Amino acid sequence: MIEALLGIWWMWIAAALVFGLIEVLAPGFIFLGFALGALVTGLIVGLAFAPSAPALLAVFAAVSLLSWFGLRFAFRRQSSGVKVITDDVNDS
């Protein structure tokens, strides 16, 4: 039963959309990694590759983790535009 459910490609794509929606509602680049993992897993299943259920879950976990690290690295370099003030007006 679980093999059949994990092999349906559109369920993985729907999960990616749900994770993407959660990321929009609660930003922080946490759920975006899960969304990318589900999207890649859905594409693998959709391209007629049919690995076992543990293999699909391993692909989902690995891609989610790698994309989380990638997003963390990419957005760490991005400035938020906040000006940091190091001088105090009262020191002069």
C-alpha positions as MATLAB code, in Angstrom:
seq = 'MIEALLGIWWMWIAAALVFGLIEVLAPGFIFLGFALGALVTGLIVGLAFAPSAPALLAVFAAVSLLSWFGLRFAFRRQSSGVKVITDDVNDS';
ca = [
       0.000    0.000    0.000;
       2.717    2.484    0.950;
       4.663    1.605   -2.210;
       1.682    2.631   -4.336;
       1.169    5.901   -2.487;
       4.822    6.905   -2.655;
       4.969    6.167   -6.363;
       2.288    8.630   -7.422;
       4.109   11.619   -8.872;
       1.338   14.164   -8.465;
       1.226   13.589   -4.712;
       4.865   14.655   -4.487;
       4.152   17.753   -6.586;
       1.141   18.580   -4.403;
       3.318   18.192   -1.317;
       5.839   20.581   -2.889;
       3.073   23.137   -3.427;
       1.859   22.736    0.162;
       5.389   23.202    1.514;
       5.792   26.249   -0.726;
       2.555   27.718    0.587;
       3.650   27.119    4.169;
       6.934   28.871    3.354;
       5.019   31.903    2.109;
       2.946   32.009    5.290;
       5.882   31.370    7.643;
       9.038   32.638    5.938;
      12.435   31.503    7.065;
      13.631   29.228    4.260;
      12.845   26.105    6.279;
       9.949   24.701    4.293;
      11.400   25.795    0.948;
      14.001   23.031    1.241;
      11.234   20.492    1.794;
       9.357   21.905   -1.187;
      12.395   21.476   -3.427;
      12.934   17.949   -2.118;
       9.328   16.987   -2.853;
       9.519   18.599   -6.291;
      12.653   16.677   -7.266;
      11.171   13.437   -5.926;
       7.982   14.074   -7.904;
      10.013   14.659  -11.052;
      11.938   11.422  -10.509;
       8.721    9.453  -10.116;
       7.082   11.338  -12.999;
       9.893   10.452  -15.381;
       8.965    6.773  -14.972;
      11.741    5.955  -12.553;
      10.165    3.753   -9.937;
      12.562    3.170   -7.056;
      11.355    1.593   -3.849;
       9.642    3.563   -1.106;
      12.758    3.771    1.106;
      14.757    5.019   -1.872;
      12.182    7.728   -2.601;
      12.197    8.842    1.021;
      15.998    8.878    0.993;
      15.996   11.021   -2.166;
      13.467   13.383   -0.580;
      15.535   13.688    2.611;
      18.847   14.137    0.788;
      17.576   16.745   -1.684;
      15.758   18.611    1.095;
      18.905   18.747    3.201;
      21.140   19.792    0.311;
      18.718   22.479   -0.821;
      18.396   23.767    2.750;
      22.181   24.133    2.965;
      22.253   25.766   -0.471;
      19.503   28.234    0.385;
      21.153   29.050    3.703;
      24.431   29.762    1.919;
      22.787   31.783   -0.863;
      20.675   33.991    1.364;
      23.341   34.487    4.004;
      25.302   36.579    1.527;
      22.259   38.694    0.729;
      22.060   41.896    2.713;
      18.803   42.722    4.432;
      19.299   46.445    3.865;
      19.415   47.188    7.577;
      21.856   49.926    8.498;
      23.997   49.054   11.489;
      24.909   52.072   13.613;
      28.125   51.711   15.581;
      28.547   55.328   16.755;
      26.561   56.691   19.657;
      25.335   60.279   19.426;
      26.000   60.811   23.130;
      29.685   59.843   22.952;
      30.890   63.191   21.571;
];
